[in-house]
Amino acid sequence: MALFVNQNDQRTELQKKIAAELQAKVIDRSRLADRPDGVDDSQYIEGMKKTTSLAWAWAIIIIAILGIIVWLTVLSVTR
C-alpha cells in the first residue's frame, strides 16, 4: 500500500519550518563572521599588559640557549 500525497508546488509545514530554521542559522553564522575573533567586546583584555620593548632580546636569548643545548647534545653524541 502506498501513501499518495497531493503536491501542488507548495511547501508543507515541515518544509517551511526547516527552511526558517536554516535561514536563522545562516543569519547567526553571518553575524559571527563579522567579528574576526568571535568576541563580542574587548572586556576580557582589560588589565593586561603590553609586551615590553625587550621582547626581541628575550627571543634571541631563548634561541641562543636552545642552540647551545643542541650543540652540546651533538657534541656529546659524537664522542
Secondary structure, DSSP 8 states (H G I E B T S, - for coil): --------S---HHHHHHHHHHHHHHHHHHHHHHSSS--S-SGGGTT-----TTHHHHHHHHHHHHHHHHHHHHHHHH-
